[in-house]
Amino acid sequence: MAGVSSLSRKILRELCMNSRVTVTELSKNLGVSRPIITKHIQSLEREFGLKYTIDLNYRELGLGGMTVYYISFAKKPPEPVIELWLKKSNMIQLALKTRGDFDLVIFVLASNDEEFAKWNLNIGLDFSDYGISVNKSDMDIIHHGFVPFSEKIIETTKVDDIYKRLLIELNNNSRANVRELAKKLKVHEEMLRYYLSKLVKMNVIRRFTTIITKLEHCTNVMFFVKYTYRPGAIERIHEKRKIYFKKESEIPLYNEWQMVSSISGSGDEFEWAIAENQKQAIDERVKIHERLFKQDSPVVKLGIVENTLKGVLAIRNVNIKEVYRKTEWLPGQNYTGD
């Protein structure tokens, strides 16, 4: 990863923060000619499989909440059995095969509560022959990170048809220009601009963003943490979040923490961390909880991602301090991480 130039990293961050930024804007912001910017973008696309997509607000789309599961088997099912099961449900947005304390991590987004309740009930029945153990948590506040939506779940949303079609196009390529989008949707360009603006104003689209889909020789760790909070826990939470916002000597290729979410259910917090190797991922990401929250008796369940079975693992390089959803931890005090 050291071979990726400083300019390429800066361009990648700009694209992750706003995938619709133009080459002209990048040229002005970074003080580099347009041909050089274009050359670097093309190189990033080839090397890292950049995908231009959107970070969607499921609540504004009328969908249920996001739920994350970790699943273990007494006897592991054949992978084709799992893949067939994953194909049967449009609610599963991302499924990952892991090794460690569990065998699968899945992210589920339901179009309604009744549909979700029926599906959730059937998980144990579908894998009863394999001694399944299911642990699920509601993702109460996703502070940082996102899971890309499938086209099929977008089709179930309650927005008008023109917005659905536009969201599907942007989900596949959020860098498409207005002319291309207007032509595909058979509307005038000015109307297309209006629809884009409206989706942002309604907070349906949180961010036009870019993800890395090819990142070899790195370790992704998914882990769930349960605490027994003791006096001073709020201050320890503050200290932990300062780590997320640490000052960077150089813009990294990817964020060390790709997802941070407060959860309720099988744990208190879910995190997805990434590093160059497994030892670094565990020592410098996971073990922070064990060291910093030692007196809160943290119980950590972790899985090393082996491969993606469904959906897209959305690796990004964003300004965490800017995108992190903050919460009030002390009366009248909005935590900033400073």
Beta strands, then each sheet from edge to edge (+ up, - down):
strand 1: 51-56
strand 2: 66-73
strand 3: 92-100
strand 4: 104-109
strand 5: 132-144
strand 6: 205-211
strand 7: 219-226
strand 8: 257-265
strand 9: 269-275
strand 10: 299-310
strand 11: 328-330
strand 12: 333-334
sheet 1: 1+ 6-
sheet 2: 2+ 4- 3+ 10- 7+ 9- 8+ 5- 2+
sheet 3: 11+ 12-
end
